[in-house]
Amino acid sequence: MSDDHALSDVLDRLEAALGDGDISVQDVIETLGARSFASVMLLFSLIAVSPASTIPGVTTSVAMVTFLVAAQMMIGRRHLWLPALITRRQLPAAKLARSIAWLRRPIGFVERHLKARLTFLLQPPWLYLPLALVMFLSALMPMMEFIPASGSLAAAVIALFAAGWLTRDGALVFAAVLVLLGIPALIWSLGLPG
């Protein structure tokens, strides 16, 4: 899991699975593997950061997937389960291909700075705090569909956590926790009259 190209590998596997038409969420999960919780969370959060986020309903779909993935990681499930309502959803392959191409450069930059460190933060009980924060943020994301770019920002923070988990980089997970802790405060302050 500490492979230097673990993040690019997620993109490579999805790109290889794309055909000419649409691809279902179920096909994406099968491509990444039912045990690849972090890969699934990373990929879907990156979709919400990429230009594919302009597709109506993508932010809400990503929110549902990330919430369920985080919840199942928290309870220690070994295989990912998602309801048919989500797994049957079709994603346009052409837009996904463009999004993958768009993500290559930032992913390459991030990968150069990741390494296995502070791995104790990826074990219970330390892991429960970021997972709870991801679930909280995911629950807020459907409301963010109406605020431009807010859903993409939330997804970017979730992607940080997933990237840290996937590459066993506890320092990145810690950084994601700090940002995740700040988001509720930011939402609270934006909701208050100035």
C-alpha atoms as a printed R data frame, in Angstrom:
    type eleno elety resid chain resno       x      y       z
1   ATOM     1    CA   MET     A     1   0.000  0.000   0.000
2   ATOM     2    CA   SER     A     2   2.931  2.352   0.387
3   ATOM     3    CA   ASP     A     3   3.646  2.174  -3.375
4   ATOM     4    CA   ASP     A     4   4.931  5.525  -4.604
5   ATOM     5    CA   HIS     A     5   2.413  5.449  -7.436
6   ATOM     6    CA   ALA     A     6  -0.623  4.187  -5.509
7   ATOM     7    CA   LEU     A     7  -2.700  7.252  -6.397
8   ATOM     8    CA   SER     A     8  -1.855  7.101 -10.104
9   ATOM     9    CA   ASP     A     9  -2.647  3.379 -10.063
10  ATOM    10    CA   VAL     A    10  -6.223  4.191  -9.030
11  ATOM    11    CA   LEU     A    11  -6.560  6.474 -12.058
12  ATOM    12    CA   ASP     A    12  -4.862  3.933 -14.326
13  ATOM    13    CA   ARG     A    13  -7.250  1.156 -13.320
14  ATOM    14    CA   LEU     A    14 -10.316  3.314 -13.867
15  ATOM    15    CA   GLU     A    15  -9.044  4.614 -17.199
16  ATOM    16    CA   ALA     A    16  -8.412  1.045 -18.392
17  ATOM    17    CA   ALA     A    17 -12.007  0.108 -17.508
18  ATOM    18    CA   LEU     A    18 -13.606  2.975 -19.441
19  ATOM    19    CA   GLY     A    19 -15.341  2.115 -22.680
20  ATOM    20    CA   ASP     A    20 -17.163  4.247 -25.216
21  ATOM    21    CA   GLY     A    21 -20.419  4.569 -23.319
22  ATOM    22    CA   ASP     A    22 -21.244  5.054 -19.652
23  ATOM    23    CA   ILE     A    23 -19.763  3.141 -16.742
24  ATOM    24    CA   SER     A    24 -21.758  2.177 -13.674
25  ATOM    25    CA   VAL     A    25 -20.655  2.782 -10.094
26  ATOM    26    CA   GLN     A    26 -20.707 -1.021  -9.698
27  ATOM    27    CA   ASP     A    27 -18.215 -1.371 -12.563
28  ATOM    28    CA   VAL     A    28 -15.946  1.199 -10.893
29  ATOM    29    CA   ILE     A    29 -16.029 -0.682  -7.585
30  ATOM    30    CA   GLU     A    30 -15.324 -4.006  -9.302
31  ATOM    31    CA   THR     A    31 -12.395 -2.395 -11.132
32  ATOM    32    CA   LEU     A    32 -10.881 -1.083  -7.886
33  ATOM    33    CA   GLY     A    33 -11.781 -4.127  -5.792
34  ATOM    34    CA   ALA     A    34 -14.390 -4.604  -3.063
35  ATOM    35    CA   ARG     A    35 -11.665 -4.471  -0.386
36  ATOM    36    CA   SER     A    36 -10.233 -1.180  -1.660
37  ATOM    37    CA   PHE     A    37 -12.096  1.180   0.643
38  ATOM    38    CA   ALA     A    38  -9.473  3.931   0.386
39  ATOM    39    CA   SER     A    39  -9.247  3.603  -3.414
40  ATOM    40    CA   VAL     A    40 -13.025  3.925  -3.779
41  ATOM    41    CA   MET     A    41 -13.142  6.915  -1.409
42  ATOM    42    CA   LEU     A    42 -10.213  8.570  -3.173
43  ATOM    43    CA   LEU     A    43 -11.597  8.049  -6.660
44  ATOM    44    CA   PHE     A    44 -15.091  9.324  -5.911
45  ATOM    45    CA   SER     A    45 -13.824 12.344  -3.989
46  ATOM    46    CA   LEU     A    46 -11.489 13.150  -6.897
47  ATOM    47    CA   ILE     A    47 -14.430 12.912  -9.306
48  ATOM    48    CA   ALA     A    48 -16.165 15.613  -7.242
49  ATOM    49    CA   VAL     A    49 -13.025 17.785  -7.419
50  ATOM    50    CA   SER     A    50 -12.592 17.335 -11.177
51  ATOM    51    CA   PRO     A    51 -14.613 18.894 -14.024
52  ATOM    52    CA   ALA     A    52 -16.999 15.922 -13.728
53  ATOM    53    CA   SER     A    53 -18.449 17.714 -10.673
54  ATOM    54    CA   THR     A    54 -20.455 19.852 -13.112
55  ATOM    55    CA   ILE     A    55 -22.689 16.839 -13.790
56  ATOM    56    CA   PRO     A    56 -25.898 17.374 -11.762
57  ATOM    57    CA   GLY     A    57 -26.102 15.047  -8.778
58  ATOM    58    CA   VAL     A    58 -22.417 14.054  -8.772
59  ATOM    59    CA   THR     A    59 -21.672 15.836  -5.483
60  ATOM    60    CA   THR     A    60 -24.620 14.103  -3.799
61  ATOM    61    CA   SER     A    61 -23.611 10.707  -5.222
62  ATOM    62    CA   VAL     A    62 -20.031 11.220  -4.033
63  ATOM    63    CA   ALA     A    63 -21.333 12.222  -0.606
64  ATOM    64    CA   MET     A    64 -23.387  9.022  -0.310
65  ATOM    65    CA   VAL     A    65 -20.468  6.834  -1.401
66  ATOM    66    CA   THR     A    66 -17.933  8.481   0.918
67  ATOM    67    CA   PHE     A    67 -20.326  8.388   3.874
68  ATOM    68    CA   LEU     A    68 -20.978  4.662   3.406
69  ATOM    69    CA   VAL     A    69 -17.301  3.857   2.805
70  ATOM    70    CA   ALA     A    70 -16.225  5.751   5.954
71  ATOM    71    CA   ALA     A    71 -18.978  4.115   8.026
72  ATOM    72    CA   GLN     A    72 -17.938  0.644   6.871
73  ATOM    73    CA   MET     A    73 -14.262  1.378   7.533
74  ATOM    74    CA   MET     A    74 -15.219  2.495  11.048
75  ATOM    75    CA   ILE     A    75 -17.049 -0.737  11.847
76  ATOM    76    CA   GLY     A    76 -14.290 -2.856  10.307
77  ATOM    77    CA   ARG     A    77 -16.089 -4.391   7.326
78  ATOM    78    CA   ARG     A    78 -13.793 -6.356   5.025
79  ATOM    79    CA   HIS     A    79 -15.826 -5.931   1.823
80  ATOM    80    CA   LEU     A    80 -17.448 -2.747   0.611
81  ATOM    81    CA   TRP     A    81 -21.218 -2.763   0.201
82  ATOM    82    CA   LEU     A    82 -23.236 -0.041  -1.500
83  ATOM    83    CA   PRO     A    83 -26.993 -0.054  -2.161
84  ATOM    84    CA   ALA     A    84 -28.271 -0.691  -5.693
85  ATOM    85    CA   LEU     A    85 -29.558  2.905  -5.823
86  ATOM    86    CA   ILE     A    86 -25.895  3.971  -5.949
87  ATOM    87    CA   THR     A    87 -24.279  1.051  -7.791
88  ATOM    88    CA   ARG     A    88 -26.709  1.293 -10.745
89  ATOM    89    CA   ARG     A    89 -25.931  4.971 -11.323
90  ATOM    90    CA   GLN     A    90 -24.233  5.552 -14.673
91  ATOM    91    CA   LEU     A    91 -21.292  7.922 -15.109
92  ATOM    92    CA   PRO     A    92 -20.425  9.291 -18.571
93  ATOM    93    CA   ALA     A    93 -17.166  7.667 -19.663
94  ATOM    94    CA   ALA     A    94 -16.111 10.603 -21.870
95  ATOM    95    CA   LYS     A    95 -16.340 13.095 -18.991
96  ATOM    96    CA   LEU     A    96 -14.577 10.678 -16.654
97  ATOM    97    CA   ALA     A    97 -11.752 10.253 -19.175
98  ATOM    98    CA   ARG     A    98 -11.323 14.044 -19.382
99  ATOM    99    CA   SER     A    99 -11.399 14.276 -15.586
100 ATOM   100    CA   ILE     A   100  -8.732 11.568 -15.255
101 ATOM   101    CA   ALA     A   101  -6.491 13.446 -17.695
102 ATOM   102    CA   TRP     A   102  -7.084 16.669 -15.716
103 ATOM   103    CA   LEU     A   103  -6.181 14.941 -12.429
104 ATOM   104    CA   ARG     A   104  -2.884 13.441 -13.650
105 ATOM   105    CA   ARG     A   105  -0.709 16.496 -12.969
106 ATOM   106    CA   PRO     A   106  -1.928 17.295  -9.407
107 ATOM   107    CA   ILE     A   107  -1.831 13.593  -8.490
108 ATOM   108    CA   GLY     A   108   1.728 13.306  -9.807
109 ATOM   109    CA   PHE     A   109   2.775 16.313  -7.725
110 ATOM   110    CA   VAL     A   110   1.159 14.953  -4.547
111 ATOM   111    CA   GLU     A   111   2.688 11.485  -5.024
112 ATOM   112    CA   ARG     A   112   6.213 12.883  -5.013
113 ATOM   113    CA   HIS     A   113   5.721 14.063  -1.410
114 ATOM   114    CA   LEU     A   114   3.961 11.051   0.099
115 ATOM   115    CA   LYS     A   115   5.587  8.226   2.011
116 ATOM   116    CA   ALA     A   116   4.724  5.783   4.780
117 ATOM   117    CA   ARG     A   117   5.074  7.623   8.106
118 ATOM   118    CA   LEU     A   118   3.190  8.064  11.386
119 ATOM   119    CA   THR     A   119   1.304  4.888  10.496
120 ATOM   120    CA   PHE     A   120  -0.039  4.542  14.050
121 ATOM   121    CA   LEU     A   121  -2.535  7.282  13.069
122 ATOM   122    CA   LEU     A   122  -4.076  4.783  10.634
123 ATOM   123    CA   GLN     A   123  -4.995  2.374  13.452
124 ATOM   124    CA   PRO     A   124  -7.877  2.468  15.935
125 ATOM   125    CA   PRO     A   125  -8.575  4.464  18.013
126 ATOM   126    CA   TRP     A   126  -6.737  7.257  16.124
127 ATOM   127    CA   LEU     A   127  -8.489  6.405  12.862
128 ATOM   128    CA   TYR     A   128 -11.983  6.956  14.277
129 ATOM   129    CA   LEU     A   129 -11.685 10.758  14.432
130 ATOM   130    CA   PRO     A   130 -10.951 11.323  10.713
131 ATOM   131    CA   LEU     A   131 -13.561  8.742   9.715
132 ATOM   132    CA   ALA     A   132 -16.197 10.473  11.871
133 ATOM   133    CA   LEU     A   133 -15.226 13.838  10.354
134 ATOM   134    CA   VAL     A   134 -15.450 12.415   6.814
135 ATOM   135    CA   MET     A   135 -18.937 11.085   7.611
136 ATOM   136    CA   PHE     A   136 -19.987 14.466   9.014
137 ATOM   137    CA   LEU     A   137 -18.667 16.354   5.997
138 ATOM   138    CA   SER     A   138 -20.243 13.832   3.601
139 ATOM   139    CA   ALA     A   139 -23.608 14.376   5.277
140 ATOM   140    CA   LEU     A   140 -23.294 18.120   4.530
141 ATOM   141    CA   MET     A   141 -22.184 17.721   0.901
142 ATOM   142    CA   PRO     A   142 -25.651 17.324  -0.717
143 ATOM   143    CA   MET     A   143 -26.531 20.822   0.554
144 ATOM   144    CA   MET     A   144 -23.311 22.097  -1.018
145 ATOM   145    CA   GLU     A   145 -24.636 21.338  -4.539
146 ATOM   146    CA   PHE     A   146 -26.260 24.782  -4.383
147 ATOM   147    CA   ILE     A   147 -23.084 26.665  -3.378
148 ATOM   148    CA   PRO     A   148 -20.569 26.824  -6.244
149 ATOM   149    CA   ALA     A   149 -17.251 25.054  -5.567
150 ATOM   150    CA   SER     A   150 -18.095 24.199  -1.935
151 ATOM   151    CA   GLY     A   151 -18.751 20.535  -2.731
152 ATOM   152    CA   SER     A   152 -15.449 20.341  -4.617
153 ATOM   153    CA   LEU     A   153 -13.589 21.828  -1.636
154 ATOM   154    CA   ALA     A   154 -15.182 19.317   0.723
155 ATOM   155    CA   ALA     A   155 -14.338 16.469  -1.647
156 ATOM   156    CA   ALA     A   156 -10.721 17.691  -1.898
157 ATOM   157    CA   VAL     A   157 -10.331 17.393   1.876
158 ATOM   158    CA   ILE     A   158 -11.819 13.887   1.816
159 ATOM   159    CA   ALA     A   159  -9.399 13.036  -1.012
160 ATOM   160    CA   LEU     A   160  -6.500 14.149   1.232
161 ATOM   161    CA   PHE     A   161  -7.594 11.702   3.911
162 ATOM   162    CA   ALA     A   162  -8.103  8.867   1.401
163 ATOM   163    CA   ALA     A   163  -4.708  9.544  -0.211
164 ATOM   164    CA   GLY     A   164  -3.047  9.432   3.200
165 ATOM   165    CA   TRP     A   165  -4.782  6.170   4.048
166 ATOM   166    CA   LEU     A   166  -3.962  4.594   0.678
167 ATOM   167    CA   THR     A   167  -0.265  5.511   0.846
168 ATOM   168    CA   ARG     A   168   0.023  4.868   4.620
169 ATOM   169    CA   ASP     A   169   1.014  8.498   5.152
170 ATOM   170    CA   GLY     A   170  -0.159  9.370   8.645
171 ATOM   171    CA   ALA     A   171   1.198 12.909   8.280
172 ATOM   172    CA   LEU     A   172  -1.219 13.551   5.409
173 ATOM   173    CA   VAL     A   173  -4.067 12.001   7.414
174 ATOM   174    CA   PHE     A   174  -3.180 14.333  10.319
175 ATOM   175    CA   ALA     A   175  -3.191 17.342   7.969
176 ATOM   176    CA   ALA     A   176  -6.573 16.233   6.610
177 ATOM   177    CA   VAL     A   177  -7.922 15.996  10.181
178 ATOM   178    CA   LEU     A   178  -6.838 19.571  10.893
179 ATOM   179    CA   VAL     A   179  -8.620 20.798   7.775
180 ATOM   180    CA   LEU     A   180 -11.671 18.606   8.487
181 ATOM   181    CA   LEU     A   181 -11.889 20.100  11.993
182 ATOM   182    CA   GLY     A   182 -11.817 23.590  10.510
183 ATOM   183    CA   ILE     A   183 -14.634 23.023   8.008
184 ATOM   184    CA   PRO     A   184 -17.494 22.865  10.572
185 ATOM   185    CA   ALA     A   185 -16.163 26.096  12.089
186 ATOM   186    CA   LEU     A   186 -16.059 27.693   8.643
187 ATOM   187    CA   ILE     A   187 -19.619 26.580   7.872
188 ATOM   188    CA   TRP     A   188 -20.759 27.889  11.259
189 ATOM   189    CA   SER     A   189 -19.112 31.273  10.671
190 ATOM   190    CA   LEU     A   190 -20.588 31.576   7.161
191 ATOM   191    CA   GLY     A   191 -24.010 30.838   8.570
192 ATOM   192    CA   LEU     A   192 -23.837 33.671  11.073
193 ATOM   193    CA   PRO     A   193 -24.924 37.184  10.130
194 ATOM   194    CA   GLY     A   194 -21.917 39.467   9.658
